[in-house]
Each structure stands twice: as structure tokens, then as C-alpha cells.
């Protein structure tokens, strides 16, 4: 019995892809199969189902069953407070610290003071020779921070060989983020390589130079664009280090990569897997036998929301899950309140424990590359490799990363992708839970720490200027409307309101009432429920008593055909600044529009544009001077 296998599917007839297609075609009822195929922002196909890929070896990443490094972001502007945070994090499960200095690519208006005294205070009582990993994130004004860290190690009499420090030298990311540089690439290279050689001479093993893809991801770019940027920067640093007289075999260990991990699990996994394959290809082309690249991950800045920030915990969990399974060597989880300001101890604890739970309780690190053989992820990995390699070659033909930034090649592609993203967010095709869908106008205030940012010196005269890859958050456009609503609440004592005019029975209006409520409240316009009526006079009376400025008809197409025109006319006569109809234009459109100024809201409309227009109607009845006053 022990050797007997239970074939659970043996009672069913064998199934083929053709059988499945026949069933799908029956459901589609003549609609094209392409309707089921999705597309990434790189244009890659996402099929509804994939076959398993056989005889695929796992992609080499972390050592087998080895956990990733649990990095905790340290970015408090006060050095003593930053030190307290660092010690608390290390005592409670973090295995490394990401020291984010002010002005760095991922600082987001926060960050550590980059002076020697501040560095010494931040690292006080941190045992750098006890297996703790340190990662530095620096910018133009904090470029001396790596030297200060090295000097601190020397002053403490520690052996640099046993200190695990990634120094994060990345002038290309700084140029891309800031949009300028005081020096040409030919002048930057000697400064970077001399710094690397100096650190290596002291005994530090590195890596020293970081190829940071977050720059592209934060600016709204695609997965292939992010990968191509990492490849271009990594190759630029390899060439520079080799050109300084360091053998290529040694030089490759001085470069590492950093990627953003977001809540799209499969694309994130495919992206991390693809980078390992792409870097191995570069090493082979350089005459090297491939070795696993060190890849650090940050959960994505652009996916964070200020509204309903607790959803950010779920986003970070998915991102960490994906990056961990895909072989990331180190992961930094951005606290869920970072978009609001400096995170408090609770937010930091949640960020840390997200990783601890996935590692210690879910044991995610126990299996190496569990996605190997998964048809969908293998296909995405392969297609991302092809798309990213083509973009990388285009960058190389332009003269490398710095030249491509100068001529706008990289920025133009990222800008186009960001525009496509923003269009889909505006139409709510890309859903932002808690913001563009399922908003909560009654959410409470989220606490963050009150800290004065570090005042940085001027970066000086900039000889080379180009388009900047400015970080964005995808929720910003909807959140701006919510901010406007909050201002109205403080100044006027009430939010903008829309009256949901329910026509007919609950069976007629419930679905569209639910849709309209979420639609308007995504823009901070409070939905006031009416009672289902049929008489236009009753509807007008209910609207008047609601105190709303706008009205939205909610019912079935059948009821609209009979009553939409009369209902819209009654609402306008009752004082509605604008009347909406929840649903697509149909045979009732002519009657509805004839009755007055009407607009249709539905799942395919531009929600953001409609909400902005709604504020235009509302503001006609508000004193501009009053709204311009200080809401505090």
C-alpha cells in the first residue's frame, strides 16, 4: 500500500488544450479569444492559461535554502533617533540596515544627515563585524557618506573584510533622478573608480557600485525599461572598473543591482528571474563564467498610497513574497505610511515583521526558484529578457547610459509608459484599492513622526542638463481630489456632495447605486443616498433636502428609457448644478441630454476627468475667497 499511488484524476477522461478551447469558445459566444489575453506595459502577452514547461532547471540565485537579508530602512534626519531605530530593528529581527541619506534616489524628501559626525552617531553600538549587512543609498550631496562609513570602520579598529557593506555608488541613478550633472561621464568615471579602488585597498570586499532600476520604476516605467536601465548602468560600471586596471573577474563582484518589487506578483517574479539570465548573458559575452548577481529589492514607492494606507501592507506583502520567491538576496520593505511622512515605530515594526513572517513561518526561502517550470512565469521571464535586451542594445548604440540620458532616449520611453499608466488609472482600468476603488471618506488620521528634513547644500552649477526621471506615486491624481474635499470639509463644514437619485425598485437601482457611490467618493465627493421613487416631484424634493450640489440617476436601462428625461429635468429645476446618469449611453441618451446638462458615468469612462469636471460645477456655488483661506 505504501508504494501504491492514488491517481485522483484517473476517473476523468483525459483533457486537452483543444477541449478547453471548445469550452471557452462556447462561453465567449462568438467574441474573439483575444478578449481573454492581457498585455503588459511592454506589450507582452499574458495568456489565460499556460502549459507546464518541462525539463527546466531552476535559475541560480541565493544559495539553496538560504534566507534573504531582512533590511530595514533607516532614514530619520536626527542621527540619535536614527541610531535608536537601527538598534531596535536589529534587536527585533532585521539582519541588515539600509542607510538612506538625504538627497539619494530613494530618499523621498527624507534621509540621514551625511556628515562624518552623523554617520558615527547613527552606527554607534551597531556591531558591523557581527554579520550585519549594511547598504548605503546616497546622492550628489551625500556622496562622501561611503567614505565616512569606511573611516568609522577604521576608527573602530574593525576588520573591513568581515564587514558586509554595499556602498551604493551610483552616479548614473543620481543623474537620471536629478536631471543634471556637473561633470561629463568621462570625468565621473575616474572619481568613481578611485573611490572603489580606495575602499578595496582598505580591505572592503564590496560590492561598491549599484545599478539601480528603481529610478525607472519610480518614474512610472515598465519592467523591460527597468531591466534595460540596470543592464546599461551595470555594464557602464563594469567598463569603468576594468578600465581602471581591475581585472574583470574581480570587477564583476564590485557591482550589484537593485530592483523595485511591486504588488504584481507574476511580473515581479519574472523581472527578478530575467535579470539573472540577462546578467549571465553579459558575463558570457565578456568571457566570464556566469556567477549569480547580488540583487537587492525595495518594495515599490510608486504603489504606495496616502489614502487607506493600511492597504499598503498588503501591497508590500505581495511584493516581498514575489521578490523572495524570485531569489532576491536582500529586501527592504517600505513602511506603509512612508508616503505620508516619516514612519512611526508601529509602521516600522509591520515592515520588519512582514519579512519575518514570510521567512520564519511561511518558509519561503526553503525552495530555490519555485517558479521554474511554471508556464506563465517562464513565458514572462523569457519575453522580458527579449524586450529588455532589445532596449539595452538600443541604449548601447546611443553611447551607453549617460549618453542615452543626455539625448532623452531613456526618459522618452519612460514618459510614454507613464502616460499610458496614468490613462488607465484615470479610467480605473488599473485599480488602486482604497483610492480609485472602495474609498473610505471616514478614514481616520494616520500617525507619522514629526521630523525636520536635513538641509542639503546646493548641488552647484550644472554643466549637463537633461530630462529628469521624477518619482511619482500612481495614486497622486485621485488623492489631490481627496485633498480638495478635505479642505472643503475644514473650511465649509461639509464635503462636496452628490445625490444618488434612485429610480424604481432596489432590483433596478442597487447595482448602479453601489457603482456611483464608489465612483464619486474616489474623488472625495460624498454620496447621499436617496429613496427609490418614481415621481419626479418626490425626487426633486428629496434632492433639495439632501444639501447636495450634484445629482446622479441610478436605475436600470428599462427605467431610464421611461423616466430618465423627466427625472433629470426635475432635478435641474430643483437646483442641481449638474445631473449624471450611471450607465452607458443608450436609447435614453437623447431624452436625458435634452432635459439639460447631463453626463454619463460608467466603467469605461475617464473617471478622473469626470470628477475634476464635477468640482468645476461645485465651485460655481462656492466663494473662491473662502476656499482660498487657511483651512487650519
N, C-alpha and C positions, 0 to 999 in steps of 0.2 A: 504493500500500500504506500510505503514511503516514496517509492520510485514512480508511482502512478501519477500522471499529470492530469489535472482537471481542465479539459478543453471547454471553457464556458461558452464559446461560440459554435461549438460543434452541432448544436441543434438547429442552427440557422443556415440557410443557403448562402454560399459564397457571394460577396458583393463586389462589384467593380466600379470604377470611376464612371463608366458609361451608364450603369444602373443609377448611380447618384445623379448624373446629369439629366436623365429622363425624369426623375422625380422633381428636380429643381425646375426644369422647363415647364412641368405641369403647374407648379406654383406660380411661376413668372407669367403664365397665361399670355405668351406672345411677346412679353417685354424682353429686350436684349439681355444676354447673360452678362454683358459688360456692366450692367447696373450693379452687380454684386462685387465688382472689382474696385478696390480703393487705390488711391495714389498718394505717395508721399510728396513732400515739397521738392524733392529731387526728380519727381516724375516716375518713381519706381512703382511697379505694380504690386498690389497686395491682393492675392487671390483669396477666395473664400475658404478654400481647403487645399492642403498640400499633402503629397505622398511623403512617407518617411524616406530619408536618404540613407542608403545602406553603405557599410564599409567606410565610414568617415571617422578619422582619428580626432580626438579632442585637440583643440588649439592650446598650445603650451602657454601658460601664464604664470600664476603663482605656483609655488612648489605644491605638490599634491597634499591635500587636506590642510594646507596652511591657511590661517585666517588672514584677512586683510588688516591693515593698520587702522585702528579707530582714531581718526584725527579729530581734534576739537579746535574750532576756530577761536583764536584769541585776538580781539580787536578793540579792547577798551582803551580809550585815549589816555586814561590815567594809568601810569606804569604800576603803581602799587595795587590798584584794583585788578589790572590785567594779571599780575602775579598771583593774586588770591584766586582768580578764576582758574588759572593754569593749574595751581596746586589742587584745587577742589576737583577739577576734571580728571587729573591723573590719579587721585585717590579713589575716584568713583568709576573707574573702568576705561577711561581713554588710554590709549597706548602711544599717542603722539599728539603734538601741538602744531597747528597751522598758525604761524605768526603773521598776521595780516597788517602790514604797515600802511599808514595813511598815504594816499596817492597811488596805491597799487591798483592793478587792473580789476581785482575783485574786492576792493575796499568798500565801495558803495557809500562814500561820504563818511565812513568811519575809519578806524585804523589806529595802529600804535604809533607812538612818537618814535622817530627813527634815530635818536641820538644815542651816543655810547652809554651815557648815564641811564637812560630809559631802558636800553637793552639789558644792562646789568641788573636793574631792579626787576624787570619782567622775569628774568631767568633765575632769580635768587631762589635757592633751595630746590631747583629743578635738577635732578641728577642726570645730566646729559650722557654720562657714561654707563647708565644702567639699563640700556635697551630702549630708551625713549626716542621716538622718531620726531624730528623737527623739520618742518617745511617753512620756508620763507617766501612770502609774497610781497614783492617790492615794486616801486615805481620810480620815476625820474628823481623825485625829491628824496626818496628813501634808498637810493642806490648804494649808500655807504653802510646800510644796515648789515649786509652779509659780512663786511669787514669787521664791524663792531661785534658781531656774534663770534667770529673767529678769534678776535682779540680777547673776548671774555673767556673762551675756552682755554686760551694760552695763559691768561692771568690766573685762572683757577688751577693750573697745573694738570689739566686733563689730557689724556691721550687722544688726539684728533682721530686716530684710526678707529677707535671704538665709539666715536660719536656719530650717530646716524643723522646727518643733516643734509637736506636737499636745499641748496642755496637759492634757487629760483631766479637766476639771472635771465632776463627775458626782455631785451630792448625792443624786439620786434612787436611784442604784445603791447608794450608801452607806446610805441609809435602809432600802432593801429588804434588804440583806445583814445589817446590824446589828439591824434590827427596832426602831429608835427614832430620835428626832431631838430635839435641844434646842429647835428652833425650828419654827414653823408655816411652811408653804410661802410665805406672804406675807412672812415675814421672811427666808427663804432667798434669794428672788429678788433683792432689792437687793444682797446680798453677792456673789452670783454675777455679776450684770451689771456691778457696779462693778469687779470683778476683770477681767472680759472687756474692758471699756472702757479700763481702765488698761493692760492688756497691748497692746491695739490702739493706744493712744496712743503707746506706746513704739516702735511700728513692726512688731510681730509680726503676721504675716498669719494665724496660726491654722492649723487650727481650734482652738477653745478648749473647747467643751463636747462631752462624749461621751455618746451614747445607747448604753448597754452591755447587750446581750442576754445576755451570759454569766451574769449574775445569775440569770436564769430557767433557762438551760440547766444551769448547775452544780447547781441545786437539783432537777433532775430533770424540768423542764418540757418541753413539746412544741415543735415547730418554730413552729407558729402562735402559741403563747403567747410565745415568744421574740421573734418579729417584732412582735407587738402591743405588747409592752413597749417595744421600741426605738422604734416609732412614737409611742407615748404620751409617752415621755421626750423624743424629738426635737421633737415639737410643743410640749411644755411649755417647752423651752429656746428655741425659736423665738419663742414668745409673749413670754417674759420679755425676750429681747434686743430685740425690736421695741418692747416696752413701755418700754424704757429709752431710746428715741429713736433707735435704729439702724434705718435702712431695711431692709425685709425682703429686698431683693435682696442687701444686704451681710450681713445676719444669717444667711442660709442657708449662707454659706461659713464661718461660725463654728461650725457643728455637724457632727459626723461620727458614724458608727456603728461599733460593734464587735459581731461575732457569733462564736459558737463554731462550729468546724468539727469534725465527728466522722467516724468511720470508715464511716458510711452514705453512700456516695458520691452516690447519686442524690438523697437527701433534702437533703444538704448543698448540692449544686449548685442544687437547686430553691429552697432557702431564700435563698441569696445573690441569685439572679436575681429572686426575688419581692420582696426588699427594694427593689431598684432600681425596680421597677414601682410598688410601693406608695408610695415616697417621691416619685416623679414625680407620682403622683396627688395627694398632699398639696400639692406645689408648684403644680400646676394649679389646685387648689381655692383656693390662696392668691393666685391671679392672676399666678403666675410661669411663665415658660417653663422647663420642666424642664432641669436640668443634672445630670450624673452625681454621685451622692453618694459621698464618700470612705468606703469600708468597710474597716475593719481586721479581721483574723481572728486568733483564737487557737485552736490545736488544743485539743480539749476536755479539761478537767480530769476530768470525771466518768468518762471512758472509761479513765483510767489505772489500772493495777493494780500492786500491790506484789509480787505473786507472778508469776513468769515475766515480769519487766518488759521483757525484750527484745521481747516481742510488741507492746509499746507503740510500738516503732519502726515496725512495720507499720501500726498504727492511725494514727500520725502521718503516715505517707507517704500513706495513703488520704485523710486529712483535708486535707492540703496539696494533693494532686492535685485534689480536688474544689473547694476554695476558689479555687485558682489558675485552674482552667478556668472557674469561675463569675464571675471578674472581680474578686476581692478586690484591693484596692490595696496592702495590706501584710499579711504573715503572720508570726506568731510561733509557732514550734514549741516546745511544752513538752517539755523533755528527758525521756527515757524513765524516768529514776529520780526524777523530781520528787515522786512520791507517797511515796518513801522518805526524802526529805530534800533537802539542798542538792546539786544535781548536780555531779559532778566534771568535769574538762576533757574526758574522753572522751565523756560524755553530752552535753555542750555542743557538742562537735565534730560528733557524729552529728546533733543537732538542726539545726545550721547546714548541714551537708552534704546533709541531706535536701532542702532547698530548692535548693541549688546544683545538685544532680544533675537535679532536675526542670526547672530553668530552663536550665541550660547544656548538658546532654546530651540531655534529652528535649524541650527547646524548647517547653514547654507554653504560653509566652506568645505564640507566633508567630501563633496564630489567635484572633480575638476571638469569644467566646461560641460555641464549637464545638457546644454543646448545642442551639442554635437549630434547630428543625425536628424534633428527636428527640421522637417521640410521647409516650414515657413521661415524660421530664423536662418537656416543655411542659405536659403534663396536671397533673403535680405542682406545677409553678410556678403555674399558673392556680388550682388548688384551694387551694393555700396562701395565695395572695392573697385569695381569698374568705374563708377561715376566719380569717386574721389580721385582715382589715379588720373583720369582724363583732366580734371580740374588742376591737379598738381602739375601735370605736364604743361598745361596752359600757363601756369604761374612760372614754371621754369623757363619756358620760351620767352616770357616777358622780362626775364633777367633775374628771377628769384623773388622772394617775399618782399623785400624792401622796395624793389623797382615796381612790383605789382601794386603795392600800396601807393606809391608815388603817382602812377598813372590811373589809379582808381579801379583797376580790374577787379580786385577782391571786393571792394566796397560796393561797386555797382551790382554785382551778383547778390550780395547780402541784402542790399536795399530792395532789390526786386523781390526776393523771397520774403522779406519783412512786410512789404506791401501786400503780397498775396496772403500772408498770415493775418494781417490786420483786417483785410477784407472779409476773410472767413470768420474772424472773431466778431466783426460788426454784424454779420448775418447770423451769428450764433451757430455756424456750422462747426466751428471749434468751440466746444463748450467750456466755460470757466465756472465750475461748480461754486456756488456761493456768491458769484458776481454776476455773470450774464445769465445764469440759470439758478433757480432756487435761492434768490436773495432773501436776506433777513433784515428788514428795516429796524427791527427791535434789538439787534445785537448790542451787547454791552461793550464798554471800552476795554481794550486790551492794554495791559501794562507793559511798558518798556522803561529802561533806565534813562535817567536824565544825565547826560554827559556832554561836555563841551568838546567839539571836534578839535583835533590838532590843527594849529595854524601852520601851513606849509609855506616855505619861501617860494618866490616866483621861479618859474622854470627858465626865465631869461629869454633872450632873443632866439627866435626860431627861424633857422635858415630854410628848412624844408617843411612845407606845409601841404597837407592833403586831407581828403575827407576822413573824418573820424568814424570809427565803429562805436557809436554811443550805446551803452547798455540800456535796455528797455525792460519793462515788465508788461506782459501781454494784457493784464487787466487794467492798465492805466486809463484807457479811454472811458470805460464804464465807471471806474472809480471817480473820475473827475465829475461825472454827473451826480454820483452819490455825495460827493463833497459839496456840490451846489445845493443839493437837497438838505444836507446838514446845516448849511449856512442859513437857508430859509427857515429851518426849524428854530434856530437860535435867534434870528432877527425878527421873524414874523410870528413865531409861536406855533407854526404848523408847516408841515411839508407840502409841496405841490401835490394835488390830488386829482384822481380820475374816477369818475363814477361809472361803475360797471352796470350798464343798463341791460338787465336780463329780460329777454322776451320769451314768453311761452312757459313750458314746464321744465323741471330740472333735467329731464331727458334731453331737452332741446339746448339748454344753455350751460350745463355743468362743465363739459369739456373745454369749451371756449372761454368760459369764465376763469377757469384754472390757468389756461394759457395766457390770457390777458393780464391777470394779476402778476404772474411771474415776469411777463414782458415789461410792463410799466415799472414794477418795483426794481428791476435790474438797473433802471435809470434813476432810482430814488423817488419815483412818483407813487405816492401811496394810493393803493386801490381801495375804493369804498364800495362795498357790496350793496347792490340794490336787491329788491324783492321781485321775483318773477311776475310780470304783469303783461297784459295785452293792450290795455287802454293807453294811448299816447298821453292823455291828460294826467293820468296817475304817474306815468313815467316822468313827466315834466315836474310834477310836484315832488317826487322822490329826489330828483336831481337837485332842485332848489334847496331842499333841506339837508343835502349832503355836504354843502360847502365846497364842492369840487369846482375846478375851473374847466375841466375836460370831461368828456363822456365817451364811453366805448360800448357799442351794441354787441351783445353776446347771445347767440342763438344758433339754430340750425339753418341751413340754406333754404329749407322749405319755409320757415317762419320769416326769414329775411325777404324772400320773394313777395310775401304777403304784407309785411309790416315795416320793413326797414326804412322806406321813404318817409312814411308818416311819423315814425319814431324819431328819425333824425331831425325832421322839421320841428317837432315838438321840443326836442332838446335844445335846438338852436334858439328857438323863441324863448326858452326858459333861461337863456344866458350862457349856454355852453360856448366857450371860445373856439372849440374845435370838436368835431364828432368823428370817432373812429368806428370801424366795423371789424370785428375779429373774424377773419376768414379771407379766403382768396376772392378776388373779383369774380362774380358770376352773373347770372341773369338779373340779379338785383342791383348791379352796379349803376345802371343808368338812373333808376329811381332814387338810389341813395345819393349819388352825386348831384342830381337835380335838386335835391332837398337842401343842399348847402355845401359848406366846405367839409368834405369827407375824405378820410384816408383809410386804407385797408392795412391791417397788420396780420401777418401770417408767418409760418415757419421759414419761408424763403425770402422774406423781406429784409431790408437793411435796418436792423433793429436800432443800431446806434444812430443812424441818420434820422430815423423816426423819432427817437427820444430827444435828440437835440432840437428837432423841429418843435416838439411838444413844449420844450422850455421856452421857445420863442413865442408860442401862443400864450403861455402862462405869464410871461414877463410883461405882456401888454397891460395887465391889470395890477402890476406892482410898481411902486415908486422907485425908480432907479437909485435915487439918493439914499433911500432906506437900505437897499440891498448893498450899497457900497460902504455902509457904516461898519464899524468894528463889531463883529459878532460876539466878541468876548464881553 
